[in-house]
Amino acid sequence: MIRQDLETGELIEQLVIGRGTRPSPAIDEAAADAFRLLREETGLPPR
C-alpha cells in the first residue's frame, strides 16, 4: 500500500504480510510488481 505521512505529506510504500508468513523471493517479486503499479497510479517516480 501507499500511505501518506500526515506530518510531512510524503507518500510512503508499506508492505503488510500475514502473520506467520516467511520472507521469500516470490513475495519480494510480487511486492515489487505491486509497488511499481501503485507508484504509477499515484504519480510517484519509479525506483
LUMGU-432760 format. One line per field, with one value per residue: residue in one letter; chain; x, y, z of N, C-alpha, C in turn. Coordinates in steps of 0.001 Angstrom, whole numbers, plus 500000, padded with zeros to 6 digits. Last residue first. Layout:
// LUMGU-432760
resn: c(a, ...)
chain: c(A, ...)
n.c1: c(X, ...)
n.c2: c(Y, ...)
n.c3: c(Z, ...)
ca.c1: c(X, ...)
ca.c2: c(Y, ...)
ca.c3: c(Z, ...)
c.c1: c(X, ...)
c.c2: c(Y, ...)
c.c3: c(Z, ...)
END
This chain:
// LUMGU-432760
resn: c(r, p, p, l, g, t, e, e, r, l, l, r, f, a, d, a, a, a, e, d, i, a, p, s, p, r, t, g, r, g, i, v, l, q, e, i, l, e, g, t, e, l, d, q, r, i, m)
chain: c(A, A, A, A, A, A, A, A, A, A, A, A, A, A, A, A, A, A, A, A, A, A, A, A, A, A, A, A, A, A, A, A, A, A, A, A, A, A, A, A, A, A, A, A, A, A, A)
n.c1: c(511378, 509449, 507630, 504061, 501440, 499840, 500211, 502979, 502999, 501438, 503186, 505356, 504156, 503642, 506263, 507286, 505615, 506398, 509111, 508845, 507454, 509437, 511540, 510228, 509548, 506580, 503868, 502939, 500486, 500841, 502343, 502446, 504538, 504407, 505790, 504558, 504526, 504524, 503422, 504428, 502380, 501282, 502411, 500330, 501039, 500281, 500841)
n.c2: c(503650, 506226, 508794, 508746, 508621, 506591, 504677, 504125, 503016, 500724, 499279, 498901, 497466, 495055, 494218, 493960, 491911, 489776, 489545, 488900, 486493, 484956, 484883, 485426, 485349, 483737, 484529, 484984, 487250, 488680, 491879, 494938, 497427, 500721, 503797, 507065, 510503, 513289, 514924, 515208, 514211, 512009, 510198, 507959, 504859, 502318, 498824)
n.c3: c(491003, 489385, 491191, 491600, 490791, 491565, 489576, 489805, 492358, 491925, 490201, 491955, 494021, 492640, 492028, 494634, 495598, 493965, 494763, 497502, 497280, 496009, 497866, 501194, 504709, 505893, 507885, 510400, 509363, 506066, 505430, 504036, 502971, 501855, 500746, 501254, 500580, 502826, 504657, 507202, 508874, 507642, 505072, 503439, 501744, 499613, 500000)
ca.c1: c(512617, 509896, 508635, 505401, 502300, 499883, 498860, 502440, 503770, 500944, 501866, 505568, 504643, 502530, 505297, 507915, 505588, 505012, 508768, 509608, 506815, 508128, 511731, 510604, 510068, 508036, 504379, 503497, 501233, 500120, 502127, 501921, 504120, 504376, 505404, 505483, 503914, 505270, 502697, 505206, 503189, 500424, 502870, 500802, 500484, 500955, 500000)
ca.c2: c(503438, 504826, 508367, 508751, 509638, 507760, 505193, 504690, 504239, 501774, 499700, 499543, 498825, 495844, 494456, 494903, 493238, 490250, 489846, 490092, 487641, 485147, 485608, 484561, 486044, 483826, 484449, 483665, 486683, 487970, 490471, 494262, 496062, 499842, 502429, 506021, 509209, 512355, 514788, 515765, 515364, 513163, 510697, 509336, 505633, 503615, 500000)
ca.c3: c(491796, 489561, 490214, 492181, 490188, 492446, 489828, 488568, 492110, 492817, 489739, 490653, 494281, 493190, 490952, 493704, 496224, 493926, 493374, 497087, 497940, 495360, 496607, 500077, 503531, 505860, 506520, 510123, 510473, 507124, 505118, 505217, 502704, 503017, 500430, 501690, 500314, 501979, 503399, 506095, 509290, 507898, 506367, 503492, 502856, 499672, 500000)
c.c1: c(513663, 511165, 509037, 506412, 503676, 500789, 498854, 501093, 503277, 501682, 501323, 504237, 504873, 502967, 504150, 506956, 506180, 504902, 507345, 509231, 507515, 507392, 510395, 510809, 510441, 508480, 505894, 504024, 501700, 501040, 501486, 501639, 503671, 503850, 505409, 504930, 504952, 504488, 503366, 504460, 503870, 501204, 502103, 501200, 501045, 500256, 500877)
c.c2: c(502810, 504764, 506914, 508290, 509738, 508866, 506454, 505358, 504911, 503091, 500844, 500096, 499583, 497284, 495344, 495239, 494284, 491653, 490398, 490516, 488924, 486340, 485874, 485418, 485043, 484561, 484644, 483505, 485280, 487406, 489788, 492823, 495438, 498488, 501606, 504663, 508126, 511058, 513816, 515750, 516039, 514407, 511990, 509677, 507042, 504403, 501227)
c.c3: c(490958, 490384, 490448, 491136, 490815, 491910, 490681, 488833, 490837, 492605, 490600, 490130, 492978, 493456, 491437, 492558, 495291, 494517, 493255, 495666, 497527, 495961, 495900, 498829, 502439, 504591, 506538, 508704, 510111, 508187, 506314, 504809, 504017, 502585, 501712, 501289, 500545, 501793, 502442, 504758, 508100, 508309, 506617, 504920, 502808, 500773, 500000)
END
